[in-house]
Amino acid sequence: MIQFNGLLAAFLALTFLQLIFFLRMEQMNRNHFRKHGQKVPEVFAGFIDSRKLAQMAAYSWDKSRFSSLHHIVSELLLLIFLLSGFLPGLNDWISAWGFPSMVSGFIFLLMLTILSSLSAIPFAYYQTFVLEEKYGFNRSSLRTWIGDHIKSALLSLVLFSLILSLVLWMIHLSPRFWWLWGFFLLSTIQVLLTVLYPILIAPLFNKFQPLQDQSLAEKITLLVEGAGLHLKEIVQMDAGRRSGHTNAYFTGLGTTKRVVLFDTLIQRHPQEEILAVLAHELGHFKKKHILKQLGLVEFSMLAGLYLTTLLLDWPLLYETFGFKAAVPYVGLFLIGVLGSKSGFFLVPLSMALSRRYERQADRFALHLLKSPENLVNVFKRMAADNLSNLFPHPFYVWFHYSHPPLVERIAVLENQAKSLFRTAHPSRHGVTSSL
């Protein structure tokens, strides 16, 4: 039976505080656009008109409302799982079959994962076939969408089964030091997945091929060589089969490092702007951002596993949620839930670091290109193509944004260009020295 005590009171208070905080931020962001988004910023003249701005506002509004509803439903389902006695009942039902503890733990956590995934399907369907469809982004057929979810589910099942089985086995073998062995195991798997993702996992969902435009490929080769860098591959992805959004990203480690360009990006942007996008991605490569982020994740994982082992035998944790005794695999789930609630307010730290990396990549691109023009035009065109929010609330940006807001990003680039570059044309820039 669920016990109302200090731990449960703290959990409920944290849950409702997080929910109210999340909903309030979404409302602040919507109101901020409504207040400030009536006029196209001068810097976007020629790329965005009043009609496009209205469409951006509508898309941002609909996305925010959808996100709020999804968050509310997710929190309610979690509370039902935790407070209804469902978890102890599920554990008792599984234990009655007489399986060994490791097998019971595997089944228990697998069933919870499946239930969580099933509850997310209606929202994923709505996002693709209602929200994205409404604004002309969805290009995925129902068959493709279902196929992607099946492949994703099977892949997740394999990885989940492997990792969970090994973690439960280590808890059984070494109750005191499993967290350390678990860290080495999970770190190894994570690095392997980072290395293998571009060549084994991503191709399950998209087709990747060398750039078809040979002229562009030659220019890219010159750009990469001019930066003193080496990449195994720069490929294009058939993103347009599923979505009309444009983007590019850097992925992989070691010999699998590659830059991936969406085919929608290639179709909509002139070559000079695609080169600017590539220059930005090369900045991430040059600054070793993936390695740094991976290192931070590893450190966080080590700390989290150590904290988990300290709490795993805490009787109050189990009594609070209706369990008569400590059950390690149940503890893993409960600690994970409590950790996610506490970690919610640490999100701004990771977002701040991500924005810092994006600024560094922008600055690298600026040095490489010797001009902000093409990179700035990329941001403008992508903002129009993706219906980006040009007027996010500063607090919302601080908490949620992994990239700097576009208006700020463009202003920073242009200001950096003025201070970094000097030319011999005083009539144009008022200076005579050169960099």
FIFI-627546 format. One record per residue: x, y, z of N, C-alpha, C, O in turn. Coordinates in steps of 0.05 Angstrom, whole numbers, plus 32768, in hexadecimal, padded with zeros to 4 digits. Layout:
N
XYZXYZXYZXYZ
...
END
This chain:
435
80117FE880008000800080008012801980008026801A800E
800A802D7FF0801980467FEF80198054800A800480568017
8030805D80138032806C802C803780898027804980918018
8026809A8033802B80B78031803F80BF8047803980BD805F
805680C7803E806B80CF8051807B80E68045807380F18030
809180ED805180A18104804780AB8100802B80AC8112801C
80B480E7802580BE80E2800A80A980E57FF580AD80F17FE0
809180DA7FFA807B80DC7FE7807280F97FE4806C81037FCE
807181087FFB806A81247FFA807E81347FE9807681457FD9
8097812E7FED80AC813C7FDE80AA81357FC080AD81477FAF
80A5811C7FBA80A281137F9E808B81217F91808D812B7F7A
807481217F9E805C812E7F938060814C7F8F805881577F7B
806C81587FA3807281757FA18084817B7F8A807F818E7F7B
8099816B7F8680AC816F7F70809E816A7F5580A381787F42
808D81567F54807F814F7F3B806C81667F33806D816E7F1C
805C81707F46804A81857F3F805981A07F3A805081B07F29
806E81A47F49807E81BC7F44808A81BB7F28808A81CF7F19
809481A47F20809F81A17F05808A81A57EEF808F81B27EDB
807281997EF4805D819C7EE0805481B97EDD805181C37EC7
805081C67EF4804781E27EF3805D81F47EE6805782057ED6
807681EE7EED808C81FD7EE2808D81F97EC38091820C7EB5
808A81E07EBA808B81DA7E9E807481E97E8F807881F57E7A
805C81E77E99804481F37E8C804782117E8C803F821E7E79
8051821C7EA2805482397EA4806982437E90806582587E83
807E82347E8C8092823C7E788087823B7E5C808C824D7E4C
807782277E56806A82267E3C8057823E7E378057824A7E22
804882447E4C8036825B7E4A804682757E47803E82867E36
805B82797E56806C82907E53807782937E37807882A97E2B
807F827D7E2C808B827D7E11807682847DFC807B82947DE9
805E82797DFF804882807DEC8041829E7DEE803E82AC7DDA
803F82A87E07803782C47E0B804D82D77E00804782EC7DF6
806682CE7E03807C82DF7DFA807B82E27DDB808082F87DD1
807582CC7DCD807282CE7DB0805B82E07DA9805C82F07D96
804582DC7DB7802D82EC7DB18032830A7DB58028831B7DA6
804383117DC98048832D7DCF805C83397DBC805983507DB4
8071832A7DB5808883357DA68089832C7D89809883367D79
807883187D82807A830C7D67806783187D53805F830A7D41
806183317D55804F833E7D42805D83497D298051834F7D15
8077834D7D2C808783597D16809F83487D1080AD833F7D21
80A483457CF680BB83357CED80D583447CF480D7835C7CEE
80E883387D02810183457D08810F834F7CEE810E83417CDA
811B83667CEF812783717CD7813B835F7CCA813E835E7CB2
814A83507CDB815F833E7CD1815383287CBF8162831C7CAF
813983227CC2812D830D7CB2811E83177C9A811083087C8C
812083317C948113833C7C7D811C832E7C64813483297C60
810983277C52811083197C3A810E82FA7C3D810D82EC7C29
810E82F17C55810B82D47C5A80F182CD7C6780E682B87C62
80E682E07C7780CD82DA7C8580BB82F37C8280C483097C87
80A282EE7C7A808F83047C79807A83007C8F807C82EE7C9F
806783127C90805383117CA5804282F87CA5803A82EE7CBA
803D82ED7C8D802E82D47C8B803D82BD7C96803382AD7CA5
805782BC7C8F806882A77C9A806B82AA7CB8806B82967CC7
806D82C27CC2806F82C77CDF805682BD7CEE805982B17D03
803F82C17CE2802682B87CEE802682997CEF801C828D7D02
8030828D7CDA8032826F7CD9804582657CEF804082517CFC
805B82737CF2806E826C7D078061826E7D238065825C7D33
805282837D27804582867D41803182707D46802F82657D5C
802282697D31800E82537D34801B82387D3A801282297D4B
803182337D2C803F821A7D30804B82187D4C804982037D59
8058822E7D558063822E7D6F804E822B7D858052821D7D99
803782377D80802182367D93801682197D958012820E7DAB
8012820D7D7E800881F17D7D801B81DD7D8A801381CB7D98
803581E17D84804981CF7D8F804A81D27DAE804D81BE7DBC
804881EA7DB7804981EF7DD4803181E27DE2803481D67DF7
801981E57DD7800181DA7DE3800381BB7DE27FFB81AE7DF6
800D81B07DCD801081937DCB802481897DDF801F81757DED
803B81977DE2804F818F7DF6804481907E128049817F7E22
803381A57E18802781A77E32801581907E38801581847E4E
800481897E257FF181737E28800081597E2C7FF981497E3E
801481547E1C8024813C7E1E803081397E39803181247E45
803B81507E438048814F7E5D803481497E73803A813A7E85
801D81557E72800881517E86800081337E877FFF81277E9C
7FFA81287E707FF2810C7E6E800880F97E78800380E67E87
802180FF7E71803780EE7E79803A80EE7E98803F80D97EA4
803781067EA4803A81087EC1802380FA7ECF802780ED7EE3
800B80FC7EC47FF480EE7ED07FF780D07ECF7FF180C27EE2
800080C67EB8800480A97EB58019809F7EC98016808A7ED5
802E80AF7ECC804380A77EDF803880A67EFC803E80947F0B
802880BA7F03801C80BA7F1E800A80A27F22800980977F38
7FFB809B7F0D7FE980847F0F7FFA806B7F147FF3805A7F25
800F80677F05802180507F09802B804F7F26802B80397F32
803380667F30804180667F4A802E80657F628035805A7F76
801680717F5F800580757F777FED80637F787FDF80627F8C
7FE880537F627FD080427F617FD580277F6D7FC280177F70
7FEE80207F737FF580057F7B7FFA7FF27F647FFD7FDA7F67
7FFC7FFE7F4C80017FEE7F34801C7FE07F35801F7FC97F2E
80317FEF7F3E804C7FE47F3E804F7FCC7F5180597FB77F48
80467FCE7F6A80477FB67F7B80377F9F7F70803F7F887F72
801F7FA57F65800F7F907F59801D7F827F42801C7F6A7F40
80297F927F3180387F877F1A804F7F757F2480537F5F7F1A
805D7F7F7F3880747F707F43806B7F567F4F80777F417F4C
80557F577F5E804A7F3E7F6B80417F2A7F5680467F127F59
80357F347F41802B7F227F2C80437F147F1E80427EFC7F18
80587F237F1880707F187F0B807E7F047F1E80877EEF7F16
80807F0C7F38808E7EFB7F4C807F7EE07F50808C7ECC7F56
80657EE07F4C80557EC87F50805C7EB27F3C80567E9B7F41
80697EBA7F2680707EA67F1380897E977F1B80907E837F0E
80977EA07F2F80AD7E917F3A80C77E947F2A80D97E847F2C
80C97EAA7F1B80E27EAE7F0C80F87EB77F1F80F37EC17F34
81117EB27F1781287EBE7F2681267EDC7F2781197EE87F15
81327EE87F3A81307F057F3E81387F157F25812B7F287F1E
814E7F0C7F1881577F1A7F0181427F1A7EEA813E7F2E7EDD
81367F037EE781217F007ED281097F117ED980FD7F1E7EC8
81017F107EF280EA7F207EFB80EF7F3E7EF780DD7F4D7EEE
81077F477EFD810F7F627EF9810E7F6B7EDC81057F807ED5
81187F597ECB81187F5F7EAF80FB7F627EA480F57F757E96
80E97F507EAC80CE7F517EA380C07F6A7EAE80B17F787EA0
80C57F707EC880B87F877ED480C07FA17EC680AE7FB17EBF
80D97FA57EC280E27FBE7EB580DB7FBF7E9880D67FD47E8D
80DC7FA87E8B80D47FA77E6F80B77FAE7E6B80B07FBD7E58
80A57FA47E7C80897FAA7E7A80837FC87E7E80737FD47E70
80917FD47E91808E7FF07E96809780017E7E808B80157E77
80AD7FF87E7280B880067E5B80A480047E4480A080187E35
80997FED7E4080857FE97E2A806D7FFA7E2F806380077E1C
80637FFA7E47804B800B7E4D805080287E48803F80377E3E
806880317E50806F804D7E4C807180547E2E806780697E25
807C80417E1E807F80457E02806380467DF4805E80567DE2
805280347DFD803780337DF18027804C7DF7801880567DE6
802B80577E0F801D80707E16802680887E058017809B7E02
803E80867DFA8049809C7DEA8040809B7DCD804280AF7DBE
803680847DC4803080807DA7801A80947D9E801E80A07D88
800480987DAC7FF080AB7DA27FFB80C77D9E7FF380D57D8C
800C80CF7DB0801880EA7DAE802B80EB7D96802C81007D88
803A80D67D91804C80D67D7A803C80D67D60804380E47D4D
802580C87D60801480C87D48800980E47D43800980EE7D2D
7FFF80F07D597FF3810B7D568008811F7D4D800281307D3B
8020811E7D58803481317D50803B812F7D32803F81437D25
803C81167D28804481127D0C802D81187CF9803081277CE6
8016810B7CFE8000810C7CEB7FEB81217CEF7FD981247CDF
7FED81307D057FDB81477D097FEB81617D0A7FE781737CFA
7FFD81637D1E800C817C7D21801F81827D0A801D81977CFD
8031816F7D04804481737CEE803581747CD3803E81827CC1
802181647CD0801181647CB78004817E7CB3800381887C9C
7FF9818A7CC77FEB81A47CC67FFD81BA7CBA7FF381CB7CAB
801781B97CC0802981CE7CB7803B81C57C9F804E81D27C99
803381AF7C93804181A67C7B805B81997C7E806B81967C6B
806281907C97807C81847C9C807C81667C978090815A7C8F
806681597C9E8065813C7C9D806581327C808055813A7C70
807881207C7A807981127C61807980F47C64807C80E57C51
807580EB7C7D807680CF7C83805A80C27C7F804680CD7C87
805A80AB7C738041809C7C70803D808C7C8A804F80897C9A
802480837C8E801E80747CA6802F805A7CA6803880527CBC
8033804E7C8F804380367C8E8060803B7C97806B802B7CA6
806C80517C8D808780587C958088805E7CB3809B80557CC1
8075806C7CBC807480747CD98072805B7CEB808180597CFE
806180487CE4805E80307CF38078801F7CF1808180157D05
8083801E7CD9809C800F7CD680B3801B7CE780C2800C7CF3
80B580357CE880C980427CF980C5803B7D1680D980367D25
80AC803B7D1F80A780367D3B80AD80187D4280B780127D58
80A780077D3080AD7FEA7D3480CB7FE67D3680D57FD87D48
80DA7FF27D2380F77FEF7D2381037FFB7D3C81157FF07D49
80F880127D44810380207D5C80FD800F7D75810D800D7D87
80E580037D7680DD7FF37D8D80EF7FDA7D8F80F77FD27DA4
80F47FCD7D7881047FB57D7881217FBB7D80812D7FAC7D90
812B7FD17D7581467FD97D7C81487FE07D9A815B7FD87DA8
81357FEF7DA481347FF67DC181327FDD7DD2813F7FDB7DE7
81227FCA7DC9811E7FB17DD881397FA27DDA81407F987DF0
81477FA07DC481617F927DC581757FA07DD881817F937DE9
81787FBA7DD5818B7FC97DE581827FC87E0381937FC57E15
81687FCC7E07815E7FCD7E2281637FB27E30816B7FB07E47
815D7F9C7E2181607F817E2C817D7F7C7E3381837F717E48
818F7F837E2181AB7F7F7E2681B57F8E7E3E81C27F837E50
81AF7FA87E3F81BA7FB97E5581AD7FB17E6F81BB7FAF7E83
81937FAE7E6F81857FA77E88818E7F8C7E9481937F8A7EAC
81917F787E82819A7F5E7E8B81B57F607E9881BA7F537EAD
81C87F6E7E8C81E37F717E9681E37F807EB181F27F797EC3
81D37F957EB381D27FA57ECC81C77F947EE281D27F947EF8
81B17F867EDD81A57F757EF281B87F5F7EFB81BA7F587F12
81C77F547EE781DA7F3F7EED81F07F4A7EFF81F97F3C7F11
81FA7F627EF9820F7F6E7F0982057F757F2682157F727F39
81EC7F7E7F2881E17F837F4381E17F697F5381E67F697F6B
81DA7F537F4581D97F397F5381F57F307F5B81F87F257F71
82087F337F4A82237F297F4F82337F3B7F6382417F317F74
822F7F557F61823F7F687F72822D7F7E7F7C822D7F947F71
821D7F797F91820B7F8D7F9B82187FA77FA3820C7FBD7FA2
82317FA67FAC823F7FBE7FB6824C7FCE7F9F824B7FE77FA0
82567FC17F8B82667FCF7F77825A7FCD7F5B82677FD27F47
82417FC47F5982357FC17F3E82347FDB7F2F82367FDC7F17
82327FF27F3E8230800C7F31824980127F218248801F7F0C
826080097F2C827A800F7F1E827C7FFD7F05828380077EEF
82767FE37F0882777FD27EF182617FDA7EDC82657FD97EC4
824A7FE37EE782357FEC7ED5823D80057EC5823680087EAE
824C80167ED38256802E7EC5826880277EAE826580317E97
827B80157EB2828D800C7E9D827E7FFF7E86828480037E6F
826B7FEF7E8D825B7FE17E79824A7FF57E69824B7FF57E50
823B80067E76822A80197E68823B802D7E58823280357E42
825280357E63826380477E54826D803B7E3A826D80477E25
827480217E3C827E80137E24826880117E0F826C80167DF8
8250800A7E18823980087E06823380237DF9822D80247DE2
823480387E09822D80527DFF8241805B7DEA823A80667DD5
825B80577DEF826F805E7DDB826B804D7DC2826D80587DAC
826680347DC5826280237DAE824A802C7D9D824B802D7D85
823480347DAB821C803D7D9D822280577D8E8218805C7D78
823280697D9B823A80827D8E824A807D7D748246808A7D60
825C80697D76826C80627D5F825C80547D49825F805A7D32
824A80427D52823B80327D3E8222803F7D34821780367D1F
821880537D4281FE805F7D3A81FE80677D1C81EA80617D0E
821280757D128211807E7CF6821080677CE18205806A7CCC
821C80507CE8821F803B7CD4820C80237CD8820880137CC6
820180217CF181F0800A7CF681D380117CFD81C080047CF5
81D080277D0D81B5802D7D1781A780417D058190803C7CFD
81B380587CFF81A6806C7CEF819C80617CD4818780687CCB
81AC804F7CC681A380457CAC818A80337CAE817D802D7C9A
8182802B7CC78169801C7CCA8150802E7CC4813B80247CBD
815480487CC7813D805A7CC4813F806D7CAC812B80767CA1
815780727CA3815B80857C8C8170807A7C79818180697C81
816F80837C618184807C7C4E819980927C4D819380AA7C4C
81B2808A7C4D81C9809C7C4D81D980967C3481DF807F7C2E
81E180AB7C2681F180A77C0E820480BF7C0B81FF80D47C15
821980BB7BFB822B80D27BF6821C80E87BE8820880E37BDB
822681007BEB821981177BDE821781137BC0822A810B7BB3
81FF81187BB681FA81147B998205812B7B88820C81277B71
820681427B94820F815A7B86822E815A7B87823A81617B9C
823B81537B72825881517B718266816C7B75827B816E7B81
825981807B698264819B7B6D826581A37B8A827981AE7B94
824F819D7B98824E81A37BB5826281927BC4826F819B7BD6
826581797BBC827781667BCA829481717BC782A3816F7BDA
829B817B7BB082B681867BAC82BB819E7BBE82D181A17BCA
82A781B07BBF82AA81C77BD182AC81BF7BEE82BB81CC7BFD
829D81AB7BF6829F81A27C1182BA81977C1782C5819B7C2D
82C681887C0582E0817D7C0882F581937C0D830681917C1F
82F381A87BFD830581BF7C00830181CC7C1B831481D57C28
82E881CF7C2482E281DC7C3D82EE81CC7C5482FA81D77C66
82EA81B17C5482F381A07C69831281A17C6A831E81A37C7F
831E819F7C53833C81A07C52834681BB7C5B835B81BC7C68
833881D07C54834081EA7C5C833F81EE7C7A834D81FF7C85
832D81DF7C87832B81E07CA4833F81CE7CB2834181CE7CCA
834F81C07CA2836381AE7CAD835681967CBB8362818B7CCE
833F818D7CB2833181777CBE832E81607CAB833381627C93
832781497CB6832281327CA6830981247CB08306811D7CC7
82F6811F7C9E82DE81107CA482DC80F97C9182E380FB7C79
82D380E27C9B82D080CB7C8A82BA80D07C7582BD80C97C5E
82A480DB7C7E828D80DE7C6C827D80F77C71827B81007C88
827381027C5C825E81177C5D8248810D7C4C824B810B7C33
823181067C58821C80F97C49820281087C4B81FE811A7C5B
81EF81017C3981D5810C7C3A81C180F77C4281C480DF7C3C
81AC80FF7C50819980ED7C5B817D80F37C4F8177810A7C4A
816E80DE7C4A815380E27C3E813E80EA7C53812A80DE7C56
814481007C618132810A7C75811781127C6A810381127C77
8117811A7C5080FF81247C4380E9810F7C4080D281157C3B
80F080F57C4480DC80E07C4380C980E27C5B80B280D87C59
80D280EE7C7080C280EE7C8980BA810A7C9180A5810E7C9E
80CA811E7C8B80C481397C9680CF814E7C8380E2814A7C74
80C281667C8480CB817C7C7480DF818E7C8280E881A27C77
80E681877C9B80F981977CAA811581957C9E811C81807C91
812581A97CA1814181A97C97815481A97CAF814F81B67CC3
816B819B7CAB817E819B7CC18198818D7CB7819A81847CA0
81AB818C7CC981C4817D7CC481CF81777CE081C981847CF4
81E081627CE181EB815B7CFB8206814C7CF8820C81417CE3
8215814C7D0E822F813F7D0F822C81277D21822081297D37
823681107D19823280F87D29824A80E57D27825B80E97D16
824B80D17D39826080BD7D38827980C47D47827D80DB7D50
828980B07D4A82A480B37D5782B880A37D4782B180907D39
82D180AB7D4982E6809C7D3C82E3809B7D1E82DE80B07D11
82E480837D1382E280807CF682C680837CEB82C180837CD3
82B280857CFD829680887CF4828C80A57CF5827580AA7CF1
829E80B87CFB829680D47CFB828C80DC7CE0829880D67CCB
827680EA7CDF826B80F47CC68258810B7CCB824C810E7CE0
8256811C7CB7824281317CB6822B81287CA5822F811F7C8E
8212812B7CAF81FB81237CA081EA813C7C9981E3814C7CAA
81E5813F7C7F81D481557C7581B9814A7C6D81B781367C5E
81A481567C778189814E7C6E818681557C50819081697C47
817981437C41817481497C25816381627C22816581707C0D
815181677C35814181807C34815281987C36814C81AD7C2A
816881977C46817A81AD7C48818881B27C2D818B81C97C24
8191819D7C20819F819F7C07818D81AA7BF1819581BA7BE0
817381A37BF2816081AB7BDE815981C97BE0815481D67BCC
815981D37BF8814E81EE7BFD816482047C00815D821C7C00
817C81FC7C03819182107C0881A682107BF281AD81FA7BE7
81AF82277BEA81C582287BD681DF821C7BE281E182197BFA
81F282167BD1820A82097BDA821982187BEF8224820C7C02
821A82327BEC822982427BFF821E823F7C1C822D823F7C2F
8204823D7C1E81F8823A7C3881FC821E7C4381FF821A7C5B
81FC820A7C32820181EE7C3A821E81EC7C45822381DF7C59
823081FA7C38824C81FB7C41824D82087C5D825E82017C6D
823D821C7C61823C822A7C7B823282177C91823D82167CA7
821E82077C8A821481F37C9D822A81DF7CA4822E81D97CBB
823881D67C8F824D81C37C93826381CF7CA4826F81C27CB6
826A81E97CA0827E81F67CB0827781F67CCD828881F27CDF
825D81FA7CD3825481F97CEE825781DD7CFA826181DA7D11
825081C97CEB825281AD7CF4827081A67CF8827781977D0B
828181B07CE7829E81AB7CEA82A881B87D0482BB81AE7D11
829B81CE7D0C82A281DA7D25829D81C87D3D82AD81C77D4F
828781B97D3C828281A57D51829881907D5182A181877D66
82A081887D3982B581747D3782CF817E7D4282DD81717D51
82D781967D3982F081A37D4182F281A77D5F830781A37D6B
82DB81AF7D6B82DA81B57D8882D5819C7D9982D4819D7DB1
82D381857D8B82CF816B7D9A82B6816C7DAC82B781627DC3
82A081777DA28289817A7DB2827C815F7DB98272815B7DD0
827C814C7DA6826F81327DAC827F81247DC3827381197DD5
829981257DC182AA81197DD682A581267DF182A381187E05
82A381407DF1829F814E7E0A828381487E16828181447E2E
826F81477E05825581407E0F825481247E198247811E7E2D
826281127E0B826380F67E13827080F47E2E826780E47E3F
828681037E32829381037E4C8281810C7E63828281017E79
827181217E5D825F812B7E72824981177E78824281137E8F
823F81097E63822B80F47E68823780DE7E79822A80D37E8A
825080D67E73825D80C17E82826080C97E9F825A80B87EB1
826880E17EA4826B80EA7EC0825080EA7ECE824E80E17EE5
823B80F47EC1822080F47ECD821680D87ED2820980D37EE6
821D80C67EC0821480AA7EC38222809D7EDC821580907EEC
823C80A37EDF824A80987EF6823F80A27F10823B80937F23
823980BC7F11822E80C87F29821280BC7F2F820B80B67F46
820280B97F1981E780AF7F1C81E780927F2681D6808B7F36
81F980817F1B81FA80657F24820380637F4181F980527F50
821680747F48821F80737F648209807B7F778205806E7F8C
81FA80907F7081E480997F8181CE80837F8281C2807F7F97
81CA80767F6B81B680607F6B81BD804A7F7E81AC80407F8C
81D780427F7F81DE802C7F9181DB80347FAE81D780237FBF
81DE804E7FB481DA80577FD081BC80567FD881B680517FEF
81AA80597FC4818E805A7FCA8180803F7FC68169803B7FCF
818E802C7FBA818180147FB2817680037FC981637FF47FC6
818380057FE0817A7FF67FF8816B8007800C81687FFE8023
8162801E800481548030801681378026801A812780288007
8130801C803281158011803680FE8025803080EA801D8025
8102803E803880ED8052803480E58055801780CE805A8011
80F88051800580F280547FE880DD80407FE080CB80477FD1
80DF80287FE980CD80127FE280B280147FF1809D80107FE5
80B4801A800B809C801C801B8089803280128071802F8012
8095804880098086805F8000807380577FE9805D80617FE7
807D80477FD7806E80407FBF806180247FC0805B80197FAB
805E801A7FD8804E80027FDC805C7FE77FDB804F7FD37FDA
80767FE77FDC80857FCE7FDC808D7FC67FF980947FD78009
808B7FAC7FFF80907FA3801A80AE7FA0802080B67FA18037
80BE7F9D800B80DB7F99800F80EA7FA57FF880DE7FAC7FE3
81047FA97FFC81157FB47FE681187FA07FD0811F7F897FD4
81127FA97FB881157F987FA081267FA87F8C811D7FBD7F82
813F7F9F7F8781527FB07F7881477FBA7F5D814B7FD17F57
813A7FA97F4E81307FB27F34811A7FC77F3681177FD87F25
810A7FC47F4B80F57FD97F5081037FF37F5880FB80087F50
81187FF07F69812780077F71813380167F598134802F7F59
813D80077F45814880157F2D813380267F208139803D7F18
811A801C7F1E8105802C7F1280FE80447F2380FC805B7F18
80FA80407F3D80F280567F4E8107806C7F50810180847F4F
812080647F52813680777F53813880867F38813D809E7F38
813380787F22813380857F08811D809B7F07812280B07EFC
810680957F1180F080A87F1180F780C17F2280F480D77F1A
810180BB7F3B810980D17F4C811F80E27F40812080FA7F43
813280D47F33814880E27F27813F80F47F10814A810A7F0D
812C80EB7F00812280FB7EEA811581147EF4811781297EE8
810781127F0B80F981297F16810E813D7F20810C81567F1B
812281337F2E813781457F38814881517F21814F81687F22
814D81407F0D815E81497EF68150815D7EE4815E816B7ED5
813681607EE6812881737ED58133818F7ED88135819E7EC5
813A81967EF1814381B27EF6816181B57EF0816C81CA7EF4
816E819F7EE7818A81A17EDE818C81A47EC081A281A87EB5
817581A37EB3817581A57E95818281BF7E8B819181BD7E78
817E81D67E98818B81EE7E8E81A981EC7E8C81B581FA7E7B
81B681DC7E9D81D381D97E9C81DC81CC7E8281EE81D67E75
81CE81B77E7A81D681A97E6181CE81BA7E4981DD81BA7E35
81B881C97E4B81B081DB7E3581C481F27E3281CB81F97E1B
81CE81FD7E4881E182127E4781FB82097E3A820782177E2A
820381F07E40821B81E57E34821781E17E16822981E77E06
820081D77E0F81FA81D27DF381FA81EC7DE3820681EE7DCD
81EE82017DEE81EF821B7DE0820B82267DDE821282337DCA
821B82217DF2823782297DF18245821C7DD9825482287DCB
824182027DD6824D81F37DC0824381FD7DA5825381FF7D92
822A82047DA3821F820F7D8A822C822A7D838232822F7D6C
8230823A7D97823E82547D92825A824F7D898264825D7D77
8268823C7D95828382367D8D8284822C7D70829682347D61
8271821B7D69827082117D4E826A82287D3A827582287D24
8258823A7D42825382517D31826C82627D2D8272826B7D17
827A82667D43829382777D4182A882697D2F82B582777D1F
82AA824F7D3282BD82407D2082B582447D0382C682497CF2
829B82417CFD829182447CE2829782607CD8829F82647CC0
829482747CE9829982907CE182B782937CD982BD82A07CC5
82C982887CE982E5828A7CE382EB827B7CC882FB82857CB8
82DF82647CC482E482547CAD82DA82617C9482E682607C7F
82C2826D7C9582B582787C7E82BE82957C7882BB829E7C62
82C982A27C8C82D282BE7C8A82BB82D27C8682C082E97C7F
82A382C97C8A828C82DA7C87827482CD7C95827182B57C93
826382DD7CA2824B82D17CAE823382CF7C9B821F82C27CA3
823682D97C83821E82DC7C72821082C27C6C81F882C07C71
821E82AE7C63821182957C5B820682867C7381F0827A7C72
821482867C8A820A82797CA281F182877CAC81DE827A7CB5
81F182A27CAB81DA82B17CB481C282AB7CA281AC82A87CAB
81C782A97C8881B282A37C7581A682877C7A818E82827C76
81B882747C8281AE82597C89819B825B7C9F8185824F7C9E
81A2826A7CB48190826C7CCB817582797CC4816082707CCD
8177828D7CB3815E829A7CAA814C82877C9A813482867C9F
815882797C87814982677C76813E82507C86812782477C83
814E82457C988145822E7CA9812F82377CBC811D82277CC2
8131824F7CC6811B82597CD78101825A7CC880EC82537CD3
810282637CAF80E982657C9F80E082487C9880C882437C9A
80F282377C9080EA821C7C8880DF820C7C9F80CC81FC7C9B
80EB820F7CB780E381FF7CCE80CE820C7CE080C782017CF5
80C682247CD980B282347CE880BC82377D0580AD82327D18
80D582407D0880E182437D2280D5825A7D3280CA826D7D26
80D682587D4C80CD826E7D5D80E382837D5F80F8827E7D6A
80DD829B7D5380F182B07D5380F182C17D6D810282D27D71
80DD82BC7D7E80DA82CC7D9680D682BB7DAF80C382BF7DBD
80E882A97DB580E582987DCD80EA82A97DE680FA82BC7DE6
80DD82A27DFB80E182B07E1580FD82AA7E1E810682937E1D
810C82BE7E28812882B97E31812A82A37E46813D82947E46
811782A27E588119828D7E6D811482727E618120825E7E69
810282707E4D80FD82577E3F8116824E7E30811C82367E30
812382617E24813C825B7E16815182507E2A815E823C7E25
8154825D7E41816782557E55816282387E5E817482297E64
814982317E60814282177E6B814182017E56814981EA7E5B
813882077E3E813181F27E2A814281F27E11814581DD7E05
814E82087E09815A820A7DEF817781FF7DEE818882077DFE
817B81EC7DDC819681E17DD881A681F27DC581BF81EF7DC3
819882047DB681A582167DA3819E82337DAB818882377DB5
81AF82467DA681A782627DAB8190826A7D99818E825F7D83
817F827C7DA3816982867D92817482927D78818A829E7D78
816682907D62817082977D48817782B57D46818C82BC7D3B
816682C67D50816B82E37D4F818582EA7D5D819582F97D53
818882DE7D7581A182E37D8581B982D77D7681CE82E37D76
81B582C07D6B81CB82B17D5E81D682C17D4681EE82C37D42
81C482CC7D3781CC82DD7D2081DA82F67D2981EE82FE7D1D
81CF83037D3D81DB831C7D4781F783177D51820983277D4C
81FB83007D5F821682FA7D6A822A82F57D53824082FF7D53
822182E67D3E823282E17D27823A82FB7D1A825282FF7D13
8228830D7D15822E83267D07824083377D18825283457D0D
823C83387D32824D83487D44826A833C7D45827D834B7D45
826B83217D46828583147D458294831A7D2B82AC831E7D2B
8286831A7D15829283207CFB829E833C7CFB82B483407CF0
8290834F7D06829A836A7D0782B4836D7D1682C6837C7D0F
82B6835D7D2C82CE835F7D3D82E5834E7D3382FC83547D39
82DE83387D2582F383257D1D8300832D7D03831883297CFF
82F083377CF082FA833C7CD582FF835A7CD182EF836B7CD8
8316835F7CC4831D837B7CBD8324837A7C9F833083677C96
831D838E7C908322838F7C74833083A87C6C833183BB7C7C
833983A97C55834783C17C4A833483D37C3B833B83E07C28
831A83D37C44830683E47C3682FA83F77C4B82E483F37C54
8309840D7C5282FF841F7C6782E4842B7C6082D584327C73
82DE842F7C4782C5843B7C4082AD842A7C48829784347C4C
82B2840F7C4A829D83FD7C50829C83F67C6E828783F47C7A
82B483F27C7A82B483E97C9582C283FD7CA882C083FA7CC1
82CF84117C9D82DB84257CAE82F5841C7CBC82FD84287CCF
830184067CB2831A83FC7CBD832E83F67CA6832683F47C8F
834783F37CAD835B83EF7C98836C83D67C9C837A83CD7C8A
836B83CA7CB5837C83B27CB9836E83997CAF8356839A7CAA
837D83847CAC8371836A7CA4837883557CB8838D83577CC6
836883407CBA836C832B7CCD8385831A7CC6838B83077CD4
END
